[in-house]
Amino acid sequence: MAWNLRLPHAQLETGTATIDVALDSPFRCSVHDGGSTSTRGELSSILSLEIVPSEEALPLNIDLMRCADAYVRELDLIALYPQAYPWPFGFQVDVRYRPDLSLGVRALELWLSVSTSMLECKPKLHLVPRNRFQPCSQREIAVASHGRAALIVHPLDLADCESIASSNSPDIAQWDVFGGFMEKGVIRRSRFLIVWSDTEETVKKWEQTLDWFAQSPLPLTA
């Protein structure tokens, strides 16, 4: 099992799911049922998320920064989006497949980081789900409407992550990550866990996964 990286796309087949990553703008990570690409059009989507950068001093319709490089290290896929005018910051996305959970679920660890060479800026990354997610009683957990997947914020990163509700439903429209003042020489990071199962799971299973995530070691890129 290994990432198949052919810019601007990457794919990992786990045997029970196919993970697709689009590295162009915006970055998108999707998990599909099935482990074969031969029936690509027949695979159903378990979840899909986009990462969209923003900065309050920039107009909303500005072109997104582009992926300058991507590489694979074992089960990690690392994508680099360097600072380039007019963007006052750059960001990096690390995606790690976690086959080592013993909870009957599979997971991708998502590690976001931002940095700047400017004296100051206010970088923000929007994590936008393409599926419906609802908040859970645990602030760190949001559960997909079909019950088979969840997104978990690491407890230490809750202060840097705000879930934004949709204007016309209780669904989560996006998670706003970082934001606020940042200066040159500082790197800010935040960890998420994307988890899914072959069947609908109870909230208790996602809470057990949160406990595992809270105690898991930092990635090498930390």
PECOR-V108104 format. One record per residue. N is the residue number from 1. RES is the residue in one letter. BURIAL is # if it has 16 or more other C-alpha atoms within 10 Angstrom, else .. Layout:
# PECOR-V108104
N:RES:BURIAL ; N:RES:BURIAL
This chain:
# PECOR-V108104
1:M:. ; 2:A:. ; 3:W:# ; 4:N:. ; 5:L:# ; 6:R:. ; 7:L:. ; 8:P:. ; 9:H:. ; 10:A:# ; 11:Q:# ; 12:L:# ; 13:E:# ; 14:T:# ; 15:G:. ; 16:T:. ; 17:A:# ; 18:T:# ; 19:I:# ; 20:D:# ; 21:V:# ; 22:A:# ; 23:L:# ; 24:D:# ; 25:S:# ; 26:P:# ; 27:F:# ; 28:R:# ; 29:C:# ; 30:S:# ; 31:V:# ; 32:H:# ; 33:D:# ; 34:G:# ; 35:G:# ; 36:S:. ; 37:T:. ; 38:S:. ; 39:T:. ; 40:R:. ; 41:G:. ; 42:E:. ; 43:L:# ; 44:S:. ; 45:S:# ; 46:I:# ; 47:L:# ; 48:S:# ; 49:L:# ; 50:E:# ; 51:I:# ; 52:V:# ; 53:P:# ; 54:S:# ; 55:E:# ; 56:E:. ; 57:A:. ; 58:L:. ; 59:P:. ; 60:L:. ; 61:N:. ; 62:I:. ; 63:D:. ; 64:L:# ; 65:M:# ; 66:R:# ; 67:C:# ; 68:A:. ; 69:D:. ; 70:A:# ; 71:Y:# ; 72:V:# ; 73:R:. ; 74:E:. ; 75:L:# ; 76:D:# ; 77:L:# ; 78:I:# ; 79:A:# ; 80:L:# ; 81:Y:# ; 82:P:# ; 83:Q:# ; 84:A:. ; 85:Y:. ; 86:P:. ; 87:W:# ; 88:P:# ; 89:F:# ; 90:G:# ; 91:F:# ; 92:Q:# ; 93:V:# ; 94:D:# ; 95:V:# ; 96:R:# ; 97:Y:# ; 98:R:# ; 99:P:. ; 100:D:. ; 101:L:. ; 102:S:. ; 103:L:. ; 104:G:. ; 105:V:# ; 106:R:# ; 107:A:# ; 108:L:# ; 109:E:# ; 110:L:# ; 111:W:# ; 112:L:# ; 113:S:# ; 114:V:# ; 115:S:# ; 116:T:# ; 117:S:. ; 118:M:. ; 119:L:. ; 120:E:. ; 121:C:# ; 122:K:# ; 123:P:# ; 124:K:# ; 125:L:# ; 126:H:# ; 127:L:# ; 128:V:# ; 129:P:# ; 130:R:. ; 131:N:# ; 132:R:# ; 133:F:# ; 134:Q:# ; 135:P:# ; 136:C:. ; 137:S:. ; 138:Q:. ; 139:R:. ; 140:E:# ; 141:I:# ; 142:A:# ; 143:V:# ; 144:A:# ; 145:S:. ; 146:H:. ; 147:G:# ; 148:R:# ; 149:A:# ; 150:A:# ; 151:L:# ; 152:I:# ; 153:V:# ; 154:H:# ; 155:P:# ; 156:L:. ; 157:D:# ; 158:L:. ; 159:A:. ; 160:D:# ; 161:C:# ; 162:E:# ; 163:S:# ; 164:I:. ; 165:A:# ; 166:S:. ; 167:S:. ; 168:N:. ; 169:S:. ; 170:P:. ; 171:D:# ; 172:I:# ; 173:A:# ; 174:Q:# ; 175:W:# ; 176:D:# ; 177:V:# ; 178:F:# ; 179:G:# ; 180:G:. ; 181:F:. ; 182:M:# ; 183:E:. ; 184:K:. ; 185:G:. ; 186:V:. ; 187:I:. ; 188:R:. ; 189:R:# ; 190:S:# ; 191:R:# ; 192:F:# ; 193:L:# ; 194:I:# ; 195:V:# ; 196:W:# ; 197:S:# ; 198:D:. ; 199:T:. ; 200:E:. ; 201:E:# ; 202:T:. ; 203:V:# ; 204:K:. ; 205:K:. ; 206:W:# ; 207:E:# ; 208:Q:. ; 209:T:# ; 210:L:# ; 211:D:. ; 212:W:. ; 213:F:# ; 214:A:. ; 215:Q:. ; 216:S:. ; 217:P:. ; 218:L:. ; 219:P:. ; 220:L:. ; 221:T:. ; 222:A:.
